[in-house]
Amino acid sequence: MNTTTPMNNQNGSQLAAFFVLAALVLFTLGSHVLKVLPLAGTNMLLIKSGKIVVDSNHAQITHGDEATQALNCISQYAPFKAFRQPIKGSKDAWHLLCQYPYDEAGTNVFDVIVEELEEGVFRLKTTFRPQDGTLQAIEQWLLRKNVQQVSAPTLPFPVQFLP
Amino acid sequence: MRTDGSGGLALSTTFSDTQLQQVIASIQEGKLPDQLLASVQAMDPTLFEGLPGDWPDFFKAIKFMNPDPEGRAGNIAYLQQELEILGALP
């Protein structure tokens, strides 16, 4: 026996239309939120602290400059913010923000950019004081890279120079 | 921002607009030879400060890059993505 009635068909069509509309609204809102607010919330993704390996030639080239300051900072203090940046065709880049010396205004912020080789071992990609060194400007700079904020590791990253 | 009078950027007398374009072109081709990397790493980073927008940080990323050859491919991929965001050097 066919139990379908014109009323059921009408309700079914309205329901389907509602779900299509809801999906469109959610998709649009979702895209917007992802583009506009990637820094607003801290994702639960976590990278643990570990050593950072650096080619020993790096020390010779950058001795005494802001890269050296950044590596000194990250080896003594845990990063206070961390971000994941997916890289097409390569491993994710992790931005570890370290501040030294500390001040309330949020200046003297360094970005230590690494990739994870294995659990607990990271290779330095590059490190410097971006923008004007303020957290606000650096977060805006990171926003333009479509990064995702993650929980910051709670321990410093010892730096090991490889021969 | 200083210009060389022809509309291009003049960073210094030893590292010209043409050389900057050469670095960018090489990265876009997926290459960053030791010699080219060393030439950027030997520069005074204050020379990048006259560049517009986020370009100073692009060249600082190269200036302070870990030269480890094993990480070069990943670093080039990172820089290529940066170039996509930055567009063309004015």
gemmi code that builds the backbone of each chain (N, CA, C; Angstrom):
import gemmi

chains = {
    "A": [
        ("MET", (0.832, -1.194, 0.000), (0.000, 0.000, 0.000), (0.875, 1.257, 0.000)),
        ("ASN", (0.531, 2.166, -0.837), (1.309, 3.404, -0.905), (0.758, 4.402, 0.111)),
        ("THR", (1.568, 4.745, 1.108), (1.108, 5.638, 2.172), (1.459, 7.096, 1.900)),
        ("THR", (2.134, 7.368, 0.786), (2.548, 8.740, 0.486), (1.338, 9.581, 0.104)),
        ("THR", (1.209, 10.713, 0.728), (0.108, 11.614, 0.419), (0.684, 12.920, -0.100)),
        ("PRO", (-0.115, 13.733, -0.747), (0.379, 15.051, -1.213), (0.943, 15.870, -0.066)),
        ("MET", (0.336, 15.765, 1.141), (0.816, 16.525, 2.296), (2.214, 16.074, 2.701)),
        ("ASN", (2.436, 14.717, 2.690), (3.769, 14.195, 3.037), (4.820, 14.680, 2.048)),
        ("ASN", (4.468, 14.666, 0.755), (5.399, 15.126, -0.271), (5.784, 16.578, -0.056)),
        ("GLN", (4.775, 17.388, 0.305), (5.025, 18.820, 0.514), (5.952, 19.028, 1.706)),
        ("ASN", (5.672, 18.272, 2.808), (6.522, 18.380, 3.999), (7.951, 17.939, 3.701)),
        ("GLY", (8.035, 16.862, 2.895), (9.366, 16.363, 2.546), (10.142, 17.385, 1.735)),
        ("SER", (9.493, 18.021, 0.813), (10.167, 19.035, -0.016), (10.623, 20.218, 0.836)),
        ("GLN", (9.735, 20.624, 1.767), (10.098, 21.762, 2.633), (11.292, 21.401, 3.520)),
        ("LEU", (11.267, 20.158, 4.016), (12.365, 19.699, 4.882), (13.684, 19.681, 4.105)),
        ("ALA", (13.625, 19.164, 2.887), (14.834, 19.102, 2.052), (15.351, 20.508, 1.755)),
        ("ALA", (14.419, 21.408, 1.444), (14.820, 22.789, 1.158), (15.458, 23.430, 2.385)),
        ("PHE", (14.900, 23.114, 3.559), (15.439, 23.667, 4.804), (16.873, 23.194, 5.016)),
        ("PHE", (17.106, 21.887, 4.804), (18.453, 21.349, 5.034), (19.460, 21.927, 4.033)),
        ("VAL", (19.039, 22.096, 2.798), (19.933, 22.685, 1.786), (20.294, 24.108, 2.183)),
        ("LEU", (19.277, 24.870, 2.615), (19.506, 26.260, 3.025), (20.421, 26.310, 4.251)),
        ("ALA", (20.128, 25.424, 5.222), (20.951, 25.393, 6.447), (22.399, 25.056, 6.124)),
        ("ALA", (22.577, 24.094, 5.203), (23.947, 23.702, 4.828), (24.676, 24.871, 4.180)),
        ("LEU", (23.958, 25.607, 3.301), (24.574, 26.763, 2.641), (24.967, 27.835, 3.650)),
        ("VAL", (24.069, 28.097, 4.597), (24.352, 29.115, 5.618), (25.548, 28.698, 6.458)),
        ("LEU", (25.553, 27.427, 6.888), (26.671, 26.956, 7.725), (27.985, 26.994, 6.966)),
        ("PHE", (27.957, 26.599, 5.677), (29.171, 26.601, 4.872), (29.721, 28.023, 4.737)),
        ("THR", (28.806, 28.959, 4.444), (29.222, 30.362, 4.265), (29.768, 30.922, 5.563)),
        ("LEU", (29.045, 30.687, 6.639), (29.497, 31.196, 7.938), (30.815, 30.560, 8.332)),
        ("GLY", (30.905, 29.249, 8.091), (32.122, 28.521, 8.466), (33.325, 29.072, 7.738)),
        ("SER", (33.190, 29.282, 6.419), (34.311, 29.822, 5.638), (34.708, 31.187, 6.157)),
        ("HIS", (33.692, 32.003, 6.461), (33.951, 33.359, 6.927), (34.693, 33.322, 8.262)),
        ("VAL", (34.197, 32.493, 9.173), (34.808, 32.432, 10.497), (36.241, 31.930, 10.398)),
        ("LEU", (36.458, 30.926, 9.529), (37.816, 30.391, 9.401), (38.762, 31.447, 8.846)),
        ("LYS", (38.234, 32.293, 7.928), (39.117, 33.294, 7.333), (39.368, 34.450, 8.299)),
        ("VAL", (38.336, 34.800, 9.048), (38.423, 36.018, 9.836), (38.966, 35.771, 11.248)),
        ("LEU", (38.664, 34.624, 11.784), (38.998, 34.432, 13.187), (39.911, 33.230, 13.469)),
        ("PRO", (40.903, 32.970, 12.650), (41.736, 31.815, 12.963), (42.530, 31.993, 14.243)),
        ("LEU", (42.718, 33.233, 14.688), (43.499, 33.439, 15.901), (42.615, 33.563, 17.137)),
        ("ALA", (41.286, 33.566, 16.911), (40.406, 33.871, 18.027), (40.404, 32.769, 19.079)),
        ("GLY", (40.426, 31.543, 18.661), (40.365, 30.458, 19.634), (41.607, 29.608, 19.559)),
        ("THR", (41.934, 28.948, 20.637), (43.093, 28.079, 20.641), (42.656, 26.660, 20.362)),
        ("ASN", (43.150, 26.108, 19.254), (42.826, 24.751, 18.915), (43.508, 23.803, 19.903)),
        ("MET", (42.936, 22.637, 20.068), (43.507, 21.705, 21.039), (44.722, 20.953, 20.490)),
        ("LEU", (44.994, 21.155, 19.195), (46.200, 20.502, 18.676), (47.395, 20.934, 19.500)),
        ("LEU", (48.244, 20.002, 19.804), (49.350, 20.321, 20.716), (50.651, 19.790, 20.151)),
        ("ILE", (51.663, 20.606, 20.180), (52.996, 20.067, 19.944), (53.732, 20.127, 21.269)),
        ("LYS", (54.452, 19.075, 21.548), (55.202, 19.037, 22.804), (56.560, 19.692, 22.591)),
        ("SER", (57.136, 20.089, 23.676), (58.475, 20.665, 23.595), (59.475, 19.607, 23.155)),
        ("GLY", (60.576, 20.052, 22.639), (61.620, 19.135, 22.205), (62.813, 19.957, 21.768)),
        ("LYS", (63.873, 19.280, 21.383), (65.065, 20.043, 20.994), (64.915, 20.564, 19.569)),
        ("ILE", (65.578, 21.679, 19.310), (65.620, 22.255, 17.966), (67.022, 22.039, 17.418)),
        ("VAL", (67.111, 21.414, 16.258), (68.424, 21.191, 15.666), (68.677, 22.244, 14.590)),
        ("VAL", (69.918, 22.712, 14.577), (70.323, 23.796, 13.672), (71.672, 23.441, 13.077)),
        ("ASP", (71.848, 23.704, 11.801), (73.153, 23.535, 11.167), (74.153, 24.472, 11.841)),
        ("SER", (75.318, 23.971, 12.168), (76.277, 24.791, 12.909), (76.713, 26.027, 12.125)),
        ("ASN", (76.615, 25.983, 10.794), (76.970, 27.162, 9.985), (76.078, 28.352, 10.307)),
        ("HIS", (74.882, 28.052, 10.772), (73.930, 29.115, 11.076), (74.473, 30.026, 12.169)),
        ("ALA", (75.109, 29.434, 13.142), (75.646, 30.213, 14.262), (76.721, 31.179, 13.774)),
        ("GLN", (77.512, 30.721, 12.823), (78.597, 31.583, 12.325), (78.038, 32.778, 11.562)),
        ("ILE", (76.991, 32.499, 10.780), (76.443, 33.556, 9.935), (75.718, 34.602, 10.766)),
        ("THR", (74.971, 34.129, 11.767), (74.054, 35.045, 12.442), (74.496, 35.396, 13.865)),
        ("HIS", (75.714, 35.111, 14.191), (76.175, 35.354, 15.553), (75.908, 36.799, 15.983)),
        ("GLY", (75.293, 36.946, 17.118), (75.111, 38.277, 17.683), (73.888, 39.027, 17.178)),
        ("ASP", (73.128, 38.421, 16.267), (71.986, 39.156, 15.727), (70.677, 38.659, 16.323)),
        ("GLU", (69.569, 39.086, 15.721), (68.278, 38.766, 16.310), (67.951, 37.272, 16.258)),
        ("ALA", (68.542, 36.535, 15.308), (68.322, 35.087, 15.285), (68.944, 34.436, 16.517)),
        ("THR", (70.120, 34.927, 16.891), (70.774, 34.407, 18.085), (69.953, 34.734, 19.330)),
        ("GLN", (69.432, 35.953, 19.378), (68.573, 36.342, 20.510), (67.342, 35.446, 20.586)),
        ("ALA", (66.768, 35.151, 19.418), (65.560, 34.315, 19.380), (65.862, 32.904, 19.890)),
        ("LEU", (67.000, 32.353, 19.450), (67.350, 30.994, 19.883), (67.695, 30.966, 21.367)),
        ("ASN", (68.333, 32.027, 21.847), (68.585, 32.108, 23.297), (67.272, 32.137, 24.066)),
        ("CYS", (66.307, 32.876, 23.526), (65.001, 33.013, 24.183), (64.288, 31.667, 24.262)),
        ("ILE", (64.204, 30.986, 23.112), (63.412, 29.743, 23.068), (64.097, 28.621, 23.861)),
        ("SER", (65.418, 28.716, 24.017), (66.117, 27.665, 24.774), (66.018, 27.892, 26.279)),
        ("GLN", (65.604, 29.097, 26.671), (65.486, 29.382, 28.110), (64.047, 29.489, 28.585)),
        ("TYR", (63.162, 29.880, 27.675), (61.770, 30.129, 28.061), (60.829, 29.390, 27.112)),
        ("ALA", (59.741, 28.892, 27.669), (58.733, 28.243, 26.829), (58.072, 29.292, 25.940)),
        ("PRO", (57.718, 28.899, 24.714), (56.988, 29.846, 23.862), (55.640, 30.185, 24.495)),
        ("PHE", (55.225, 31.428, 24.385), (53.956, 31.803, 25.010), (52.780, 31.683, 24.048)),
        ("LYS", (53.068, 31.544, 22.761), (52.014, 31.265, 21.780), (52.613, 30.382, 20.694)),
        ("ALA", (51.748, 29.554, 20.091), (52.217, 28.680, 19.013), (51.151, 28.602, 17.926)),
        ("PHE", (51.617, 28.488, 16.685), (50.705, 28.460, 15.541), (51.193, 27.397, 14.555)),
        ("ARG", (50.231, 26.769, 13.899), (50.539, 25.775, 12.865), (50.239, 26.388, 11.508)),
        ("GLN", (51.176, 26.251, 10.580), (50.958, 26.742, 9.213), (51.149, 25.582, 8.243)),
        ("PRO", (50.062, 25.109, 7.642), (50.226, 24.052, 6.639), (51.017, 24.581, 5.439)),
        ("ILE", (51.969, 23.784, 4.969), (52.783, 24.162, 3.808), (52.511, 23.158, 2.692)),
        ("LYS", (52.125, 23.681, 1.536), (51.799, 22.791, 0.421), (53.026, 21.975, 0.016)),
        ("GLY", (52.859, 20.660, -0.034), (53.931, 19.793, -0.504), (55.063, 19.613, 0.481)),
        ("SER", (54.860, 20.028, 1.731), (55.931, 19.882, 2.717), (55.322, 19.740, 4.114)),
        ("LYS", (56.213, 19.583, 5.089), (55.738, 19.469, 6.468), (55.186, 20.803, 6.956)),
        ("ASP", (54.299, 20.722, 7.929), (53.765, 21.940, 8.534), (54.899, 22.776, 9.125)),
        ("ALA", (54.719, 24.081, 9.063), (55.631, 24.985, 9.779), (54.972, 25.343, 11.107)),
        ("TRP", (55.746, 25.330, 12.164), (55.246, 25.717, 13.486), (55.893, 27.041, 13.866)),
        ("HIS", (55.072, 27.999, 14.203), (55.562, 29.308, 14.637), (55.522, 29.340, 16.169)),
        ("LEU", (56.677, 29.410, 16.780), (56.762, 29.462, 18.240), (57.153, 30.885, 18.626)),
        ("LEU", (56.260, 31.564, 19.332), (56.548, 32.951, 19.714), (57.182, 32.983, 21.101)),
        ("CYS", (58.292, 33.690, 21.169), (59.037, 33.792, 22.425), (59.315, 35.282, 22.667)),
        ("GLN", (59.251, 35.681, 23.907), (59.448, 37.107, 24.214), (60.555, 37.275, 25.246)),
        ("TYR", (61.515, 38.102, 24.883), (62.567, 38.432, 25.847), (63.248, 39.738, 25.459)),
        ("PRO", (63.444, 40.675, 26.349), (62.917, 40.619, 27.718), (61.420, 40.900, 27.746)),
        ("TYR", (60.760, 40.380, 28.775), (59.310, 40.520, 28.876), (58.936, 41.958, 29.195)),
        ("ASP", (57.866, 42.431, 28.580), (57.255, 43.690, 29.011), (55.759, 43.614, 28.760)),
        ("GLU", (55.032, 44.379, 29.510), (53.568, 44.332, 29.461), (53.043, 44.732, 28.084)),
        ("ALA", (53.773, 45.576, 27.385), (53.304, 46.069, 26.087), (53.372, 45.003, 24.995)),
        ("GLY", (54.044, 43.888, 25.287), (54.116, 42.816, 24.291), (55.077, 43.105, 23.163)),
        ("THR", (56.207, 43.709, 23.500), (57.225, 43.935, 22.469), (58.329, 42.882, 22.622)),
        ("ASN", (59.346, 42.981, 21.804), (60.471, 42.040, 21.839), (60.027, 40.601, 21.604)),
        ("VAL", (59.123, 40.424, 20.659), (58.619, 39.086, 20.358), (59.375, 38.525, 19.148)),
        ("PHE", (59.874, 37.306, 19.311), (60.576, 36.610, 18.230), (59.704, 35.471, 17.728)),
        ("ASP", (59.845, 35.157, 16.453), (59.152, 34.005, 15.881), (60.212, 32.966, 15.535)),
        ("VAL", (60.129, 31.821, 16.189), (61.031, 30.719, 15.883), (60.221, 29.725, 15.043)),
        ("ILE", (60.590, 29.582, 13.782), (59.801, 28.767, 12.845), (60.521, 27.432, 12.641)),
        ("VAL", (59.813, 26.360, 12.954), (60.432, 25.032, 12.903), (59.530, 24.060, 12.147)),
        ("GLU", (60.113, 22.911, 11.787), (59.315, 21.790, 11.295), (59.684, 20.582, 12.149)),
        ("GLU", (58.715, 19.699, 12.334), (58.947, 18.540, 13.210), (59.551, 17.408, 12.398)),
        ("LEU", (60.708, 16.920, 12.840), (61.352, 15.804, 12.158), (60.824, 14.481, 12.697)),
        ("GLU", (60.725, 14.394, 13.987), (60.147, 13.245, 14.686), (59.693, 13.758, 16.040)),
        ("GLU", (59.014, 12.919, 16.800), (58.482, 13.414, 18.064), (59.626, 13.917, 18.955)),
        ("GLY", (59.542, 15.167, 19.329), (60.542, 15.745, 20.220), (61.756, 16.330, 19.522)),
        ("VAL", (61.789, 16.261, 18.207), (62.931, 16.821, 17.459), (62.391, 17.739, 16.350)),
        ("PHE", (62.841, 18.983, 16.384), (62.395, 19.969, 15.401), (63.608, 20.549, 14.687)),
        ("ARG", (63.461, 20.795, 13.388), (64.537, 21.449, 12.646), (64.167, 22.920, 12.476)),
        ("LEU", (65.111, 23.780, 12.806), (64.879, 25.212, 12.614), (64.755, 25.520, 11.131)),
        ("LYS", (63.697, 26.249, 10.767), (63.593, 26.743, 9.391), (64.241, 28.128, 9.333)),
        ("THR", (63.742, 29.016, 10.166), (64.298, 30.358, 10.252), (63.794, 31.000, 11.536)),
        ("THR", (64.377, 32.079, 11.936), (63.905, 32.776, 13.131), (64.347, 34.231, 13.102)),
        ("PHE", (63.447, 35.090, 13.478), (63.745, 36.526, 13.494), (62.647, 37.256, 14.243)),
        ("ARG", (62.791, 38.569, 14.336), (61.769, 39.405, 14.974), (60.949, 40.044, 13.849)),
        ("PRO", (59.762, 39.493, 13.560), (58.986, 40.015, 12.429), (58.356, 41.365, 12.750)),
        ("GLN", (57.960, 42.038, 11.694), (57.239, 43.311, 11.816), (58.022, 44.265, 12.728)),
        ("ASP", (57.315, 44.872, 13.693), (58.019, 45.774, 14.614), (58.322, 45.091, 15.953)),
        ("GLY", (58.124, 43.780, 15.987), (58.440, 43.040, 17.211), (57.322, 43.046, 18.237)),
        ("THR", (56.184, 43.648, 17.905), (55.070, 43.651, 18.856), (54.140, 42.480, 18.553)),
        ("LEU", (53.544, 41.960, 19.614), (52.655, 40.812, 19.460), (51.497, 41.140, 18.528)),
        ("GLN", (50.940, 42.336, 18.671), (49.785, 42.706, 17.859), (50.125, 42.665, 16.360)),
        ("ALA", (51.231, 43.263, 15.996), (51.618, 43.294, 14.570), (51.963, 41.890, 14.078)),
        ("ILE", (52.611, 41.103, 14.926), (53.005, 39.752, 14.510), (51.773, 38.869, 14.336)),
        ("GLU", (50.777, 39.017, 15.202), (49.557, 38.221, 15.047), (48.834, 38.583, 13.743)),
        ("GLN", (48.844, 39.850, 13.393), (48.230, 40.262, 12.128), (49.004, 39.677, 10.945)),
        ("TRP", (50.315, 39.676, 11.064), (51.185, 39.105, 10.017), (50.909, 37.604, 9.867)),
        ("LEU", (50.756, 36.915, 10.996), (50.462, 35.482, 10.953), (49.068, 35.223, 10.383)),
        ("LEU", (48.151, 36.122, 10.694), (46.780, 36.000, 10.191), (46.775, 35.974, 8.665)),
        ("ARG", (47.667, 36.776, 8.070), (47.731, 36.838, 6.614), (48.269, 35.537, 6.012)),
        ("LYS", (48.876, 34.704, 6.860), (49.411, 33.419, 6.388), (48.415, 32.285, 6.603)),
        ("ASN", (47.242, 32.603, 7.129), (46.202, 31.598, 7.351), (46.669, 30.513, 8.327)),
        ("VAL", (47.292, 30.948, 9.417), (47.764, 29.990, 10.417), (46.631, 29.604, 11.369)),
        ("GLN", (46.895, 28.588, 12.154), (45.931, 28.112, 13.142), (46.633, 28.108, 14.503)),
        ("GLN", (46.036, 28.800, 15.448), (46.664, 28.830, 16.774), (46.480, 27.490, 17.473)),
        ("VAL", (47.521, 27.037, 18.121), (47.466, 25.773, 18.867), (47.951, 26.027, 20.287)),
        ("SER", (47.728, 25.054, 21.144), (48.195, 25.194, 22.520), (49.716, 25.331, 22.526)),
        ("ALA", (50.209, 26.279, 23.264), (51.662, 26.492, 23.309), (52.321, 25.441, 24.194)),
        ("PRO", (53.453, 24.922, 23.762), (54.209, 24.012, 24.626), (54.578, 24.709, 25.936)),
        ("THR", (54.735, 23.926, 26.975), (54.950, 24.533, 28.296), (56.415, 24.537, 28.723)),
        ("LEU", (57.279, 23.981, 27.892), (58.704, 23.918, 28.254), (59.550, 24.599, 27.177)),
        ("PRO", (60.749, 25.053, 27.559), (61.663, 25.615, 26.553), (62.108, 24.544, 25.553)),
        ("PHE", (62.707, 24.980, 24.468), (63.242, 24.067, 23.446), (64.769, 24.206, 23.443)),
        ("PRO", (65.486, 23.253, 24.017), (66.952, 23.324, 23.933), (67.400, 23.314, 22.474)),
        ("VAL", (68.436, 24.073, 22.186), (68.925, 24.185, 20.801), (70.220, 23.393, 20.664)),
        ("GLN", (70.267, 22.543, 19.654), (71.470, 21.738, 19.412), (72.025, 22.078, 18.037)),
        ("PHE", (73.282, 22.502, 18.013), (73.928, 22.795, 16.731), (74.580, 21.528, 16.198)),
        ("LEU", (74.212, 21.152, 14.995), (74.749, 19.929, 14.391), (76.050, 20.242, 13.667)),
        ("PRO", (76.986, 19.296, 13.669), (78.265, 19.535, 12.982), (78.087, 19.625, 11.472)),
    ],
    "B": [
        ("MET", (60.889, 54.605, 1.509), (61.393, 53.661, 0.523), (62.216, 54.396, -0.520)),
        ("ARG", (63.400, 53.948, -0.748), (64.239, 54.580, -1.747), (64.001, 53.946, -3.098)),
        ("THR", (64.135, 54.714, -4.134), (64.036, 54.127, -5.467), (65.270, 54.508, -6.250)),
        ("ASP", (65.479, 53.777, -7.330), (66.682, 54.030, -8.137), (66.397, 54.967, -9.305)),
        ("GLY", (65.194, 55.554, -9.287), (64.862, 56.498, -10.329), (64.172, 55.855, -11.517)),
        ("SER", (64.235, 54.540, -11.603), (63.568, 53.852, -12.707), (62.324, 53.114, -12.224)),
        ("GLY", (61.917, 53.434, -11.017), (60.714, 52.808, -10.487), (61.002, 51.566, -9.672)),
        ("GLY", (62.224, 51.052, -9.719), (62.577, 49.856, -8.962), (63.103, 50.216, -7.589)),
        ("LEU", (63.346, 49.196, -6.785), (63.856, 49.434, -5.441), (65.367, 49.402, -5.459)),
        ("ALA", (65.973, 50.337, -4.775), (67.431, 50.336, -4.676), (67.804, 50.125, -3.218)),
        ("LEU", (68.181, 48.893, -2.882), (68.519, 48.592, -1.503), (69.919, 49.074, -1.167)),
        ("SER", (70.816, 48.820, -2.055), (72.197, 49.230, -1.818), (72.932, 49.167, -3.144)),
        ("THR", (74.135, 49.638, -3.143), (74.898, 49.600, -4.384), (75.433, 48.203, -4.655)),
        ("THR", (75.419, 47.336, -3.632), (75.979, 46.004, -3.830), (74.910, 44.940, -3.992)),
        ("PHE", (73.669, 45.240, -3.663), (72.614, 44.243, -3.796), (71.413, 44.936, -4.409)),
        ("SER", (71.244, 44.754, -5.702), (70.291, 45.579, -6.448), (68.919, 44.946, -6.522)),
        ("ASP", (68.011, 45.732, -7.063), (66.665, 45.266, -7.357), (66.718, 44.000, -8.209)),
        ("THR", (67.605, 43.986, -9.178), (67.741, 42.835, -10.066), (68.113, 41.578, -9.292)),
        ("GLN", (68.993, 41.762, -8.310), (69.402, 40.602, -7.510), (68.248, 40.099, -6.639)),
        ("LEU", (67.453, 41.012, -6.124), (66.278, 40.593, -5.362), (65.351, 39.776, -6.248)),
        ("GLN", (65.135, 40.270, -7.464), (64.270, 39.552, -8.404), (64.866, 38.191, -8.742)),
        ("GLN", (66.189, 38.127, -8.762), (66.863, 36.862, -9.058), (66.602, 35.842, -7.941)),
        ("VAL", (66.626, 36.312, -6.698), (66.348, 35.441, -5.543), (64.914, 34.925, -5.642)),
        ("ILE", (63.990, 35.838, -5.938), (62.572, 35.463, -6.023), (62.359, 34.454, -7.159)),
        ("ALA", (62.963, 34.735, -8.321), (62.792, 33.841, -9.476), (63.342, 32.456, -9.181)),
        ("SER", (64.472, 32.415, -8.497), (65.087, 31.137, -8.172), (64.176, 30.313, -7.243)),
        ("ILE", (63.607, 30.983, -6.251), (62.713, 30.291, -5.309), (61.467, 29.802, -6.037)),
        ("GLN", (60.965, 30.631, -6.926), (59.774, 30.219, -7.690), (60.059, 28.987, -8.546)),
        ("GLU", (61.325, 28.834, -8.953), (61.716, 27.659, -9.742), (62.067, 26.472, -8.841)),
        ("GLY", (61.936, 26.667, -7.526), (62.207, 25.576, -6.589), (63.676, 25.404, -6.281)),
        ("LYS", (64.458, 26.499, -6.482), (65.899, 26.399, -6.232), (66.361, 27.528, -5.309)),
        ("LEU", (67.274, 27.211, -4.449), (67.937, 28.245, -3.644), (69.365, 27.752, -3.390)),
        ("PRO", (70.232, 27.963, -4.388), (71.614, 27.457, -4.282), (72.361, 28.106, -3.114)),
        ("ASP", (73.343, 27.384, -2.603), (74.130, 27.861, -1.464), (74.665, 29.271, -1.684)),
        ("GLN", (75.170, 29.522, -2.900), (75.804, 30.818, -3.184), (74.792, 31.963, -3.082)),
        ("LEU", (73.590, 31.709, -3.599), (72.548, 32.739, -3.558), (72.065, 32.952, -2.123)),
        ("LEU", (71.907, 31.842, -1.391), (71.499, 31.944, 0.013), (72.548, 32.711, 0.810)),
        ("ALA", (73.815, 32.382, 0.553), (74.899, 33.048, 1.281), (74.928, 34.547, 0.985)),
        ("SER", (74.582, 34.920, -0.253), (74.620, 36.348, -0.609), (73.554, 37.128, 0.157)),
        ("VAL", (72.392, 36.516, 0.371), (71.343, 37.184, 1.151), (71.732, 37.179, 2.636)),
        ("GLN", (72.300, 36.065, 3.092), (72.634, 35.955, 4.511), (73.791, 36.872, 4.905)),
        ("ALA", (74.549, 37.301, 3.917), (75.656, 38.219, 4.202), (75.195, 39.671, 4.283)),
        ("MET", (73.944, 39.919, 3.909), (73.446, 41.301, 3.872), (73.130, 41.833, 5.257)),
        ("ASP", (73.222, 43.130, 5.380), (72.763, 43.820, 6.580), (71.230, 43.850, 6.541)),
        ("PRO", (70.549, 43.250, 7.531), (69.085, 43.166, 7.466), (68.384, 44.523, 7.479)),
        ("THR", (69.091, 45.564, 7.919), (68.449, 46.893, 7.900), (68.184, 47.363, 6.468)),
        ("LEU", (68.894, 46.746, 5.501), (68.683, 47.107, 4.097), (67.296, 46.704, 3.601)),
        ("PHE", (66.664, 45.729, 4.305), (65.333, 45.290, 3.869), (64.237, 46.239, 4.357)),
        ("GLU", (64.577, 47.080, 5.303), (63.545, 47.875, 5.972), (62.820, 48.836, 5.042)),
        ("GLY", (63.449, 49.210, 3.934), (62.808, 50.130, 3.000), (61.781, 49.480, 2.094)),
        ("LEU", (61.722, 48.142, 2.133), (60.764, 47.460, 1.262), (59.341, 47.603, 1.811)),
        ("PRO", (58.351, 47.581, 0.935), (56.968, 47.779, 1.398), (56.346, 46.506, 1.976)),
        ("GLY", (55.259, 46.699, 2.722), (54.432, 45.580, 3.208), (55.212, 44.548, 3.994)),
        ("ASP", (54.961, 43.282, 3.676), (55.609, 42.179, 4.394), (56.890, 41.712, 3.720)),
        ("TRP", (57.372, 42.451, 2.709), (58.598, 42.040, 2.014), (59.833, 42.024, 2.925)),
        ("PRO", (59.974, 42.966, 3.847), (61.150, 42.879, 4.720), (61.231, 41.540, 5.468)),
        ("ASP", (60.078, 41.053, 5.925), (60.082, 39.788, 6.671), (60.358, 38.592, 5.765)),
        ("PHE", (59.985, 38.707, 4.485), (60.295, 37.634, 3.538), (61.816, 37.486, 3.404)),
        ("PHE", (62.496, 38.626, 3.240), (63.951, 38.555, 3.070), (64.663, 38.285, 4.395)),
        ("LYS", (64.056, 38.715, 5.505), (64.649, 38.357, 6.800), (64.560, 36.848, 7.035)),
        ("ALA", (63.472, 36.241, 6.564), (63.329, 34.780, 6.694), (64.475, 34.071, 5.979)),
        ("ILE", (64.901, 34.628, 4.845), (66.033, 34.035, 4.111), (67.341, 34.383, 4.813)),
        ("LYS", (67.460, 35.629, 5.230), (68.669, 36.094, 5.915), (69.010, 35.200, 7.116)),
        ("PHE", (67.968, 34.832, 7.891), (68.201, 34.062, 9.121), (67.835, 32.584, 8.967)),
        ("MET", (67.771, 32.125, 7.730), (67.379, 30.734, 7.476), (68.468, 29.753, 7.887)),
        ("ASN", (68.045, 28.646, 8.435), (68.959, 27.548, 8.728), (69.488, 27.016, 7.387)),
        ("PRO", (70.811, 27.062, 7.174), (71.335, 26.656, 5.860), (71.436, 25.144, 5.660)),
        ("ASP", (70.980, 24.367, 6.632), (71.055, 22.903, 6.548), (70.500, 22.419, 5.200)),
        ("PRO", (71.351, 21.788, 4.357), (70.876, 21.339, 3.031), (69.704, 20.366, 3.124)),
        ("GLU", (69.646, 19.605, 4.207), (68.562, 18.616, 4.334), (67.203, 19.290, 4.537)),
        ("GLY", (67.221, 20.520, 5.028), (65.965, 21.226, 5.234), (65.631, 22.197, 4.116)),
        ("ARG", (66.480, 22.241, 3.078), (66.341, 23.263, 2.040), (65.020, 23.135, 1.277)),
        ("ALA", (64.655, 21.885, 0.919), (63.424, 21.700, 0.130), (62.206, 22.213, 0.913)),
        ("GLY", (62.160, 21.903, 2.196), (61.039, 22.374, 3.019), (61.039, 23.886, 3.149)),
        ("ASN", (62.223, 24.467, 3.223), (62.313, 25.929, 3.329), (61.896, 26.606, 2.026)),
        ("ILE", (62.263, 25.999, 0.912), (61.846, 26.559, -0.381), (60.318, 26.486, -0.507)),
        ("ALA", (59.741, 25.364, -0.087), (58.268, 25.237, -0.134), (57.618, 26.320, 0.727)),
        ("TYR", (58.225, 26.583, 1.892), (57.704, 27.639, 2.778), (57.793, 29.003, 2.085)),
        ("LEU", (58.927, 29.274, 1.468), (59.124, 30.578, 0.806), (58.228, 30.728, -0.425)),
        ("GLN", (58.018, 29.621, -1.140), (57.124, 29.686, -2.303), (55.713, 30.061, -1.867)),
        ("GLN", (55.313, 29.498, -0.726), (53.975, 29.830, -0.215), (53.916, 31.298, 0.211)),
        ("GLU", (55.007, 31.781, 0.797), (55.071, 33.195, 1.178), (54.936, 34.079, -0.071)),
        ("LEU", (55.594, 33.683, -1.154), (55.533, 34.472, -2.389), (54.119, 34.514, -2.956)),
        ("GLU", (53.408, 33.392, -2.822), (52.012, 33.380, -3.296), (51.182, 34.404, -2.533)),
        ("ILE", (51.459, 34.554, -1.242), (50.715, 35.515, -0.420), (51.128, 36.942, -0.780)),
        ("LEU", (52.423, 37.137, -0.998), (52.944, 38.489, -1.231), (52.647, 39.019, -2.625)),
        ("GLY", (52.583, 38.140, -3.600), (52.412, 38.603, -4.982), (53.739, 39.059, -5.551)),
        ("ALA", (53.685, 40.025, -6.456), (54.913, 40.475, -7.127), (55.587, 41.592, -6.330)),
        ("LEU", (56.905, 41.575, -6.386), (57.662, 42.665, -5.754), (57.448, 43.951, -6.558)),
        ("PRO", (56.992, 45.007, -5.895), (56.686, 46.244, -6.669), (57.953, 46.866, -7.257)),
    ],
}
model = gemmi.Model(1)
for chain_id, residues in chains.items():
    chain = gemmi.Chain(chain_id)
    for i, (resn, *xyz) in enumerate(residues, 1):
        res = gemmi.Residue()
        res.name, res.seqid = resn, gemmi.SeqId(i, " ")
        for name, pos in zip(("N", "CA", "C"), xyz):
            atom = gemmi.Atom()
            atom.name, atom.element = name, gemmi.Element(name[0])
            atom.pos, atom.b_iso = gemmi.Position(*pos), 0.0
            res.add_atom(atom)
        chain.add_residue(res)
    model.add_chain(chain)
structure = gemmi.Structure()
structure.add_model(model)
structure.setup_entities()
